[in-house]
Amino acid sequence: MDCIFCKIVAGEIPSAKVYEDDTVVAFNDLEPQAPVHVLIIPKQHIASMAEIDERNSAVVAHIFEVAAIIAKEKGLDDGFRVVSNCGESAGQSVKHLHFHLMGGREFGWPAG
């Protein structure tokens, strides 16, 4: 498999990690869209949200727990956004489930 996020999990590609445990790894986005922009990914390869089911849904709950921890550590007391794109038409560029944790600026809706 030629998945960049799997390579980051395996340590083959370096990343600026901000959190890691047995289930997930989180690292700073290379092209940040906010003062705080962290990607949180499961270590297990799940291609997208479309593949979440009863066998792997616990990892998603854990990702949201980790998002809260990181947001607190980064001082995002005024709020933050968590986004996951599912499929190419929604903007998913890496076929490995990932969540963008962003904060430190005002956000518009639905874009921005």
Secondary structure in CASP SS format (residue, H / E / C, confidence):
PFRMAT SS
TARGET T0000
AUTHOR 0000-0000-0000
METHOD secondary structure of the structure
MODEL  1
M C 1.00
D C 1.00
C C 1.00
I H 1.00
F H 1.00
C H 1.00
K H 1.00
I H 1.00
V H 1.00
A C 1.00
G C 1.00
E C 1.00
I C 1.00
P C 1.00
S C 1.00
A C 1.00
K E 1.00
V E 1.00
Y E 1.00
E E 1.00
D C 1.00
D C 1.00
T C 1.00
V E 1.00
V E 1.00
A E 1.00
F E 1.00
N E 1.00
D C 1.00
L C 1.00
E C 1.00
P C 1.00
Q C 1.00
A C 1.00
P C 1.00
V E 1.00
H E 1.00
V E 1.00
L E 1.00
I E 1.00
I E 1.00
P E 1.00
K C 1.00
Q C 1.00
H C 1.00
I C 1.00
A C 1.00
S C 1.00
M H 1.00
A H 1.00
E H 1.00
I C 1.00
D C 1.00
E C 1.00
R C 1.00
N C 1.00
S H 1.00
A H 1.00
V H 1.00
V H 1.00
A H 1.00
H H 1.00
I H 1.00
F H 1.00
E H 1.00
V H 1.00
A H 1.00
A H 1.00
I H 1.00
I H 1.00
A H 1.00
K H 1.00
E H 1.00
K C 1.00
G C 1.00
L C 1.00
D C 1.00
D C 1.00
G C 1.00
F E 1.00
R E 1.00
V E 1.00
V E 1.00
S C 1.00
N C 1.00
C C 1.00
G C 1.00
E H 1.00
S H 1.00
A H 1.00
G C 1.00
Q C 1.00
S C 1.00
V C 1.00
K C 1.00
H C 1.00
L C 1.00
H C 1.00
F E 1.00
H E 1.00
L E 1.00
M E 1.00
G E 1.00
G C 1.00
R C 1.00
E C 1.00
F C 1.00
G C 1.00
W C 1.00
P C 1.00
A C 1.00
G C 1.00
END
